[in-house]
Amino acid sequence: SLASPMRLALLLASISGSATASDATSWRSSFDKRYDAVVLGSGPKESLLASLLASNGKSVLQLEPRRAPGGVAASLDLGQLYERMGAPGEKPEPKLKLGTPEEYSADVAPKVLMAGGKELEMLVSSGLWQQMDFRRVHRSFLYRTKPDGSSDVHRVLVTAEDVLKTRSLPPLEKPKVVLLLAWLDKWDESVPGTYVAGRLSKKRLPLGKMSAASFFRYWDVAPETAQLLSAGLGEAPGAPTRPPRKRTALDLVRAMKRYRGSFKTFQYMTSPYVYPVKGSGSAFARGAAKVLAQHGGASLVGRPVDGLVYGPDGRACGVASEGVSVEAGCVIAAPEHAPEAVETSYSVVRMYALLSHAPNKCKDARSCRLLIPAAQAGRKHDIHLVCSGGAHRVAPADRWLAVVSTRVEGDTAGLSALQVAKRELAAAIPLLRPTRKIFAEVSPVYAPRADAASSGVCVLGSCDETSTFDSLVADVEAAYETVTGEPLQPQ
């Protein structure tokens, strides 16, 4: 245990959990050494950060008070879905023919990974990529409202072939977009000569100074075409869709280049995304346990946490479990393990739909990610949909699990989670019909308080409503620099 001047404070109510007799010795031996970092929680953020620290020479102990790897973010089987989100005492009805509970592995907050750029580099650098089984996401779609008011879904326009075949562009717009894509193929941010564009009169495009709207005007594309390209191919990493006038041309071109480049990372890519088998909720935690063990650390699941240990300076310097303390250079915590250090930013609503078909208008998609831009749904925030089944073993081979999410914009007083979901996710619901079963959950999104750092605890925020890894990676990257004092340099 730590030296006597250090005081023990309970930031948390004691979290129930128990160790078996067989692991009593092993967990106590794990507490006998001093670590560079102790990580409380085993969600994707905590597991990625723990793995990055370990892979960069830090000794790390990861503690998860809950019995399931992944903690509050653990992937759920069908029985757990009913228990968590169904009516009291509700169980799967045989007539629904949903399959066995064990055939499901639903992420609470699924996020697909773009197979190119910083996210992939970070996973490889952390060692998690080698410990997890990622598979391709079959399709990437974009939702739009047609001029007659009806809805449509089409593949994100990536290649000249996509542009020529799509029904989302007028015929006169297609040659312009093909020329833009041909220029994008040759553009290299580090080579000034590739900024020159134009068919007849050549011009060096000042991408850093011009808006994305000006960039599209240079290519003479219609505003509707510009919106489609900006929201789809040019989707801003980790940010809501923005009209072209509110982003720089350089931001747009980087995003388009990254999106297209992700198709070249692996063979036979039909979207820029990959997703782990059986979801990321528990897979990250299991992968992190292996990474930590390889680097002299440890991961303990089901280990009760009494609270944080503080030093004479009032800063956290360890964690206590069942009266035994472990010392660490820093303490990192998921928001549920540091409730006094976080505040609610907003709420997210998620709908979990069990289907016997791919989402409507998504054609032959075995798995997909679909974006409904806020402007197309009459909202302030985008709607995100991730769907898969047997392809990623999140549902039986003949079933699909679709998770739809967005920020809550209206009042929720007196409403059930399902009522909130039907209101906020109204644009997506027609894509899911008919459904076998629907669940819904409204969750607060926590962010560290401004004064959280003064206690010496690095608190990670909750996962947001988006369906890509971008925002998750940004939070982990910032936390890594806070903990180490150095920016993360992928190896």
Salt bridges, closest charged atoms under 4 A:
GLU90 OE2 - LYS437 NZ 2.58
GLU93 OE1 - LYS95 NZ 3.56
GLU119 OE2 - ARG258 NH2 2.28
ASP133 OD2 - ARG135 NH2 3.60
ASP152 OD2 - ARG144 NH2 3.40
ASP152 OD1 - ARG167 NH2 2.74
GLU161 OE2 - LYS165 NZ 2.85
GLU173 OE2 - LYS176 NZ 3.16
ASP185 OD1 - ARG260 NH1 2.71
GLU189 OE2 - ARG254 NH2 2.50
ASP220 OD2 - LYS176 NZ 3.58
GLU235 OE1 - ARG369 NH1 2.70
ASP251 OD2 - ARG242 NH2 3.11
ASP251 OD2 - ARG247 NE 2.80
GLU322 OE1 - ARG303 NH1 3.09
GLU327 OE2 - ARG34 NE 3.25
GLU336 OE2 - HIS337 NE2 3.93
ASP364 OD1 - ARG139 NE 3.78
ASP398 OD2 - ARG399 NH1 3.56
GLU409 OE2 - ARG379 NH2 3.31
GLU409 OE2 - HIS381 ND1 2.92
GLU424 OE1 - ARG379 NH1 2.70
GLU424 OE2 - ARG423 NH2 2.78
GLU441 OE2 - ARG84 NE 2.85
ASP451 OD1 - ARG449 NE 3.39
ASP464 OD1 - LYS111 NZ 2.76
GLU465 OE2 - ARG407 NE 3.11
ASP470 OD1 - ARG258 NH2 2.57
ASP475 OD2 - LYS45 NZ 2.47
GLU477 OE1 - LYS118 NZ 3.31
